[in-house]
Amino acid sequence: MSESTHSGPSSTTVFIALVVALFVSIGISEVSTSGAAVASIYILAVGKAFLVVNYFINLRMEPAFVKSIIIGTLITLSILFIGLIPDIVAVFGESPL
């Protein structure tokens, strides 16, 4: 088999970055539970998801049509989750954010 060349970091480098981001998230949660801490953990989670999708699932090599389906799905799920916050507050009495 021929080896395909790719630009960017190796899988090991991406894995190490994911592990570091995991421990940073855990550290933030141990230090504080404020809104800023939760927001920064979510931002780290989005960054980790980006790394997994681009470097392990290889979405960056897919055609634009496949990327548009994935992005459309993520936007729809985000709208759904944000739209359900009033119902969560009504049932449980507090916002998850």
N, C-alpha and C positions, 0 to 999 in steps of 0.2 A: 504494500500500500504506500501511496505517496503521502508525505506529511504536508498538511496545509499550513501555510504561514499565516499568522495573525498578528495584528498590532495590538499593543496594550499590555497590561500586566499579565503575569502568569496566573494559573489557577491557584497556586500556592499563595501568591501575594494577595489575591482577592480573598482567599480563605482566612489568612491572617488578619486582614482588614475587617472581615466580618466578626472574627472572634474578639478583636480589640473593641469594636463597636458594641458587641454584646456586653463586655465587661464595663464599658463606659455607661451603658444603659442601666446595668445593675447598680453601679456606683451612684448614679444620679438618683435612682429610686431609693437607695438606702439613706442618702443625705437629706432629701427633701421630697415632699409630696405636693408642693405648690403647683399652681397652674403652669408656671414657666417650666418646671421640671417635667411635668407630663407632656407639655408641648415639645420640649427638646427630645424626650424619649420617642415621641411619634415621628419627629423629623429624622432621628437616627434610624427608626424602623423603615421609613420610606427610602432612605439612602441604602439600607441593607437590601431591601427588596429590589432596588434599581441594580445593585451589584449582582444579585442572584439572577435576575432576569437577563441582564446583558452578558454575563460571563459564564454562567453555568447552563442556562437554558438557551443561550445563543440567539436571543431575539434580535440582536443588532445585525445579524446576517440574513434575517427574513425579509421578504418583500414588503413594500409599504402597505399592501392590503392587510396582511396579517397584523402588522403593527397597529393599524387603525382599528381593527377589531378589538385588540387587547386594550388600547387606550380608551375606546368607547365604552367597553365593559367597566373599566376602572372608574371612569367619570360617572357612569350610571350607578355603580355601587356607592360612590362617595355621596351622590345626591340622595340616595336611599337612606344611608346611615345618618346623614345630617337631617333629613326630613323626619326620621324617627325619634330624634332627641326630645321633641315635645311630648311624645307618648311615653317615653322612658321617664321623664320628669313627672308626668301625671300619675304613673303607676308606682314608681319607687320614691318619688319625692325629692330627687336630687339629680343634677346633671352629671353625665359620665365624663364631661370634659373639664 
